[in-house]
Amino acid sequence: MTTTSPAHTLRALPDLDYYDCRSVLLPVDITTLDAWNIMTAESGLFMRLAFRMRDAISSLFGVKRIGGFSGARRETIHTGELLDFFLVEHSAPDMLVLTERDRHLDVMICLSITARVLTITSSVVTHNVFGRAYMLPVGLVHKLIINSDLRRLKRKLEGQ
């Protein structure tokens, strides 16, 4: 499902090195933090291995290890706090903006909800060859991961 979204991105679309926007119609009303909590509650084997591989390779290039998603449920979150490895740039019931920035690339993930449609918008700006090389496999896999997260979220909400 593709919709128009009030999502934040790092830059205007033509100036991004990576952009992806995916949406799902939610069966019930939830907040963006609720959606985050559900989607990151259980990291499957694939995700745990992907984060381990990411950390092992990236650390060779001076990139800090991120370890993946903790699965820890948050009841509240405020601008300036960390949500796993992401910095919270904005937090409201209908929008959650998260960033991770380093010398190789900047990443922004924006979760927004409008009329019960959750949209996850991902934008990336790369700064060097390592950042561009990193995004080649990550860009492809990211779409599959987000699609899987959105399907799992919808199934869990339908089961409530």
N, C-alpha and C positions, 0 to 999 in steps of 0.2 A: 504494500500500500504506500503510495507517495502522496504527501499533502503539503500544503503551504504551511510553514512553521515560523514562529517568531524567534527561531533559534539564533544563538550567538555563534559566530565563527571568528577565527583568529584574524582574518582579513577578508576583503571582498573575494567572492568566488574565483574570479580570474587570477587572483594573486596567490591562491593556495596551491600547494604541491599535492595535496590529497584532500578529497572531500567525499563524504558519504552521508546519506540521509535515509533512514529507514523508519517506518511507522507501523503501529498496530492499533486497532480499535480495541479498547479495554472493555471487558464485560461489567466492570464495577468502577466506581470512583475511587482513586487512590492518589497519593501525592507522588512527586518525582522521587523523593527519598524512599517511599515505600517500594517503588519500582526498583530502585537501586538495590535496596536490601534483599528483595526477592531474587533479582538476577545474579547477585554476587554471593548469595548464601551458600551455595554448593558449587565449588569448582570441580569439574569432572577431571578425570585422568588426563585427557588431552590438554586442558588448560593448564594444569599443574606442570605437565611436561613442557608445554610451550613456554611458560614463564621461566622454568629452570634453564631451558636452552637459550632463551633471550638473555637471561642474566649471565650465563657462562660466556656467551659470545660477546655481548656488549661490554662486559667488564674488562675484556682485553683491550678495548678502545677507550677506557677511562669513564665509561658510563656507569652510574651507580646502579646497584642491584635494587630491584623493586619487589621481588618476592611473590608478586601476584595479589590476589584478593584474599583478605583475611576471613571473610564470611561473617565478621562481627556486625551484628545489627546495631544501627544507630537510630535513636528516637528523634534526635535533633542534630542539626549541623549548622554551623555559622560560617560566614565569609572569613577566610583566613585560616580556617582549620584544615587538617588533612583528612581525607576520606581515602583510606588505604594509602596509595602512593600519589594520589591527586591532591592538588591544592584547590580548595573550594573558593571560586571567584564570585559566585552568586548562589544564594539559596532561598528559594521560595516554594510554596506548595506546588506551583505549576511550572517551575523552572529550576534546574540545578545545572550550574556551569562549573566544570572541572578542568584544570589544566595540569600539565607536566611539561616543564621546560628544561632543556639542557643545551650544551654547546652544539649538539648535532641536529636537534629538531625541537619544535614546540608542538604540543598536542592539546587540542581542546575538545572535550566531549560535552555536549549540551543535551540534557534530557528536558523535554518540554511536553506539557499536556494541555491540549485545547479541545474542548468538546469531547472528552473521553478518548482522544487519540494521543497516544504516547509517541513522540518522535525522538529518535536518537540521532543527533547530528554530530559528525566527527570531522574535524578539520586539522590539517597538519601543514606546517611550514618547515622545510628542511633548510639546514644551514651549510651543509658540506657533503662531500662524497659519501661518508659513512651514513649520514642521515638519509640520503637518497637510496643507498643500497639497502639499508634497514627496511625502508618502506616498500621495497619491491615484494618480498614475501608477506610482510605484515599487511599491506594494503589488500592483497587477495584474501588472506585468511580472515581479516577483520570483518569483512562482509558476511562470511559464513558464521562467524561467532555471534555477531549482532542478530542475524536472522534466527539463530538457535536460541539466543537469550530471549528474544521477543516471543517466539513460539512457546518456550517454557513458561515465561511470565503469564501469557494468556491462559495456558492450561492450568497453572496453579490458581489463578483467579477464578476460572470457571469451576474449579473443584471446591471453592469455599462455600 
